[in-house]
Amino acid sequence: MAETPPAKTFDSTYPDSSKKNIYTYLLSGIAIAVFLLISFPGNRSETDDGYSYAYFIGHYPFADQFRGKFVLFLPFFKFIYNIYSNIIGQPDAYLFMCSVSALCSTVTILLCYRILQKYFQVSKAMAAAFAGLILFSYGFWRYSVEAEVYALANLLNCIVLLLILKATSTAGKTHTGYVILASAVAAFSVLCYKPNFVPVMASYPLIFLLQKKVRWFIIFQAVCIALILVGYYAAYVNSSSFQRLSFTGFINSETVVSGGNPLLAIFIFAENITGLNFIFGIDSVTEIMQKKLASKDLVAEIYTAKFNGAFNYVAIATFILVTGLALFLLYRYIVAKEKTKFTARHALLAVHFVLYMAIVIYFDPNSPEPFVMAVVPFWLLVGSTVGKTFEKKNLVLPLYLFIAALLLHNIAAGYLMYRNKNTDYLVYRSNWLLAHARQGDVILSDWRSGGLAKYMKYHSAAEVFWIDDKFEKNLPVISKSVGKGHIYLIRQDDKTAPKNRAYYQQFENFLTANNLTPVAVTDTKYDVTYVFELK
């Protein structure tokens, strides 16, 4: 009598591991990667921090890569950039970082699909739909092709979530290897992006407590905290910039409460789902936004939106369509009698989303970038909660229409606006400086023109400094250009109060001592460039 084959030990919801399934993931990954790569924007003015990051990994040693908010983000990119340069050839650092971000986001989408299908028992159609909603959400899509931390941070979060769910998927049993590996990846996640402590330490490990596995919760946190402290200490002793701080001061560095209007956080999170930059092309709305967000530099957004022309009004129509379909789907879910039971796994996503939103609203409620990290947990929570109900109520077609409408809207309100280099304010504004500033010259910027300064630092041979940032420290380099090179100053307006009046006073004293007088060489609607000449 033939023996009965042993029962499968993995979850019954685990996708078929046949070659066909592997090919499906591979082809899907290629399709997602191609979609992201062909959507690389020509206009990069929306995310100018990437120029600073790329400049650092391309020009500075490892000792200069550490930052308090993301300790290992730049060192990690520096490491893989060096490997690529040694094996294949030195790439453009900025485009290299953008390409790695696209790869990270590609894997993130595949992991989100797997998490929804395997651990929340959502059908393939529903899992694909909500993975698609993550991909087509404006903030996720936009930062998937940028030299920023968010694509890598999202990927690390998803890996930790997947490992923790895998470790706790068997009733009454915890897989030790997955727990230790999850804690190690969680530590790396926090070291790359400090706010990631919310999902990987304060949210996902709660499943151990909910399953009454306190010992594993303690082990996970202990390993994670130990590795984070080791990482911070290694960065601290090897950093060239933070030795002036204490070790605890280094850990707490770059943790700043920026202030702002918390009520605008809802609007800004919505912008990460449905692109809203088209509103800057409507004069009456622009005036209101400039008053409400007086502390934010909106020049680049306003400049770009003016080129979008009729598509700004197409975007109004698509936004109404997206909103209408979303309200329809929400209504159908609310009135449905059968709903998915809220489980411990749903609780992890809910805590992640709510706690992260609360922290961002407290620390920096009016900057769109931090809200990018709320997109993935939002759609995972929604998909795992409503996916089965939508399928039972025959709402698959309306859901896919909603996805199509969202994609169409974000093309009209985002992609088309930023696809062309000619609409880039930084390119427009830098043309004169790039043509005239040479090695040995100095370009100074006020804080309002910081984005342009970052762009110039990456593309120009001249030295670039911010007046608001340690002017006295940079004075020796600036002084060398007197009589030998040129000194340029970019100011957005003369009415804006400097962030640090003392530095501006030092700058004015320097001009007086060297008999330098400003001469305006370019004057646009938005800012002025001065060159300083001897009296």
TIKOL-539145 format. One record per residue (C-alpha): residue in one letter; x, y, z. Coordinates in steps of 0.2 Angstrom, whole numbers, plus 5000, padded with zeros to 4 digits. Example, Ala and Ser with C-alpha at 12.3 -4.5 7.8 and 13.67 -1.06 7.14 Angstrom:
BEGIN
A506249785039/S506849955036/
***
This chain:
BEGIN
M500050005000/A500750174995/E501250295008/T500150455010/P501150605005/P501550725019/A500450875022/K501151045016/T501851135031/F501651315023/D500051415023/S498751355011/T498551525004/Y500351534998/P500451564980/D500851414969/S502751394968/S502751324951/K503951394937/K502351474930/N502151574946/I503951624946/Y503851684928/T502351784932/Y503251874946/L504751904935/L503751974920/S502752084932/G504352144940/I505052184923/A503352274918/I503352384934/A505252424932/V504952474913/F503452584918/L504552674931/L506052694920/I505052764906/S504152884918/F505852964923/P505453154923/G506453284914/N505953404927/R506653364944/S506253534953/E504953444964/T506253344973/D507853444974/D508653364989/G509153224978/Y510553334970/S511353354987/Y511253164991/A512053124974/Y513353254976/F513853174992/I514052994986/G514953054971/H516153174979/Y516453134997/P517152995007/F516152875018/A516652985034/D515553125026/Q514053015022/F513252995039/R511653095044/G510753095060/K509053065052/F509652925040/V511352865046/L511652725033/F510552785019/L512052885010/P513352755015/F512352615008/F512152704991/K513952754992/F514452574994/I513352504979/Y513852664969/N515752614971/I515452434967/Y514552484951/S515852604947/N517252474949/I516452334939/I515452424925/G516052604925/Q515652764934/P513852824931/D513052984934/A512752984953/Y511053064952/L510352944939/F511152794948/M510152834964/C508552864954/S508752694945/V509052604962/S507552684969/A506552624954/L507152444958/C506752464976/S504952514972/T504752374959/V505152244973/T504052334985/I502552324974/L502852134971/L503052114990/C501352204993/Y500452094981/R501151944990/I500752005008/L498952045002/Q498751874994/K499651765006/Y499351835023/F497651925020/Q496851795009/V496451924996/S496151854978/K497451884965/A496352014956/M496152114972/A497952094977/A498452154960/A497252304961/F497852374978/A499652344973/G499252444957/L498452584968/I500152594978/L501052604962/F499952734954/S499752844969/Y500653004965/G501853014980/F502452834978/W502652844959/R503553014960/Y504752964973/S505052794965/V506152884952/E507053004963/A508753004972/E507852994989/V507752885004/Y505852845003/A505952694990/L507252605000/A506352645016/N504752575009/L505552415003/L506452385020/N504752405029/C503852285018/I505252155020/V505152165039/L503252145038/L503351995027/L504651915038/I503651945054/L502051875046/K503051725040/A503751705057/T502051705065/S501051615052/T501051445060/A499851425074/G500751395091/K502451405083/T503651555080/H505051535067/T506651595076/G507651625060/Y506351735053/V506251835069/I508051865071/L508151915052/A506652025054/S507452115068/A509152135059/V508252215044/A507152325055/A508752395063/F509452425045/S507752505041/V507852625056/L509652665052/C509252715034/Y507752815039/K507452855057/P505552875056/N505452695051/F505452645070/V503552675069/P503152525058/V504652405062/M504752435081/A503152515087/S501852425075/Y502352265067/P503152175082/L501452205091/I500852035083/F502051945096/L501052025110/L499351995102/Q499851815100/K500451815118/K502251785113/V503051905125/R504751825124/W504851845106/F504352025107/I505752055119/I507051965109/F506552055093/Q506652225101/A508252185111/V509152135095/C508452275085/I508952405098/A510652335100/L511052335082/I510352515080/L511452575094/V512952485086/G512552565070/Y512452735077/Y514052715087/A514952655072/A514352805062/Y514752925076/V516552875079/N516852865060/S515953025055/S516853185051/S515453305055/F514653245071/Q516153235083/R515653405091/L514053325097/S513853195111/F513353015106/T511553045112/G511653215103/F512053125087/I510653005089/N509453155092/S510153265078/E509053315064/T507453285075/V506653445072/V504853515075/S504553615059/G502853675064/G501453715052/N499553695050/P499053515055/L497353535046/L498353545030/A499053375033/I497453295026/F497653395010/I499553355009/F499253165012/A497853174998/E499153244987/N500153094989/I498752984982/T498053104969/G499253234962/L498753414966/N500053514958/F498953574944/I498153694957/F499653794956/G499253834938/I497653924944/D498054094949/S496654124962/V497153954971/T498953994970/E498754164980/I497854064994/M499153934995/Q500554064996/K499754145011/K499353975019/L501053905016/A502054065018/S503553965025/K503653855010/D504553884994/L503253864980/V504153954966/A504653794957/E502853724958/I502053884952/Y503253894937/T503053714931/A501153724933/K501053864921/F501653754907/N500353624910/G499053734901/A497353654897/F497953494907/N497653584923/Y495853594919/V495853414913/A496553374930/I495053454938/A493953334928/T494953184932/F495053234950/I493153244951/L493053074943/V494252994955/T493353074970/G491653014964/L492252834961/A493052834978/L491452894986/F490452764977/L491552624982/L491652685000/Y489752695001/R489552514994/Y490752455007/I489852545021/V488152475016/A488752295013/K488252175027/E489652055025/K491352135030/T493052055033/K493452025051/F494752135058/T496152035064/A497852055073/R498652075056/H497552215051/A497952295068/L499752305063/L499352405047/A498152515057/V499452555070/H500752585057/F499652705047/V498852805062/L500452815073/Y501552875058/M500253005052/A500153065070/I502053085071/V502253175054/I500853295058/Y501653335075/F503453355067/D503153415050/P501353435044/N501553545029/S502953455019/P502353325006/E503853215007/P503653125024/F501853075019/V502552975005/M502852835018/A501052835023/V500452775006/V500952595007/P500152555024/F498652655019/W498252545003/L498852385012/L497552425026/V496152465014/G496552325002/S496652195016/T495052265024/V493852285009/G494652174996/K493552024999/T491952125001/F492252214985/E492352044976/K490851974984/K489852134979/N490452124961/L491452284963/V492952224954/L492552324938/P492152484948/L493852464957/Y494852444942/L493952594934/F494452694950/I496252634947/A496252684928/A495452854933/L496852884946/L498152834934/L497452954921/H497353094934/N499153074940/I499653074922/A498753234918/A499153314935/G500853254937/Y501853154924/L501353274909/M501853424920/Y503553354925/R504053254909/N504853394900/K506553474906/N505953644899/T504653664912/D506053644926/Y506253804936/L507953744941/V508553724923/Y507753894918/R508453984933/S510253904932/N510553934913/W511454104916/L512454044931/L512953884922/A513553984907/H514554114917/A515154034934/R516753944933/Q517953854944/G518653974957/D517054074957/V515854064972/I513954054972/L512954104988/S511154074991/D509854125003/W508753995011/R507354025000/S508353984984/G509053824992/G508353714979/L509253804965/A510853804976/K510753614977/Y510553604958/M512053724955/K513153624967/Y512853464958/H513053544940/S514253684942/A516153694944/A515953844956/E515953824975/V514153844982/F513753894999/W512153945009/I512254115018/D511154045032/D512253895035/K513953925044/F514454075034/E515954105045/K516653925042/N516553955023/L517254125023/P519054075019/V518553995003/I517354134999/S518754265002/K519954174989/S518754224975/V518954414979/G519954494965/K520254314957/G518554244953/H516754304955/I515554304969/Y513654274965/L512154284976/I510454214972/R509054294982/Q507254254980/D506654424987/D507354554998/K505754555010/T506054375016/A506854375033/P508454275034/K508454115045/N509954165053/R510254355054/A511954335062/Y512654255046/Y511854385035/Q512754515046/Q514354425044/F514054425025/E513754615025/N515254645035/F516254545023/L515654645008/T516054805017/A517754755021/N518154705004/N517354854995/L516154744986/T514554804979/P513054704971/V512554714953/A510954634947/V511354524932/T509754424931/D508054474937/T506554364935/K504854364942/Y505454254956/D507154294961/V508754404957/T510554354954/Y511854474959/V513754474955/F514854574967/E516154694960/L517454794968/K516954974971/
***
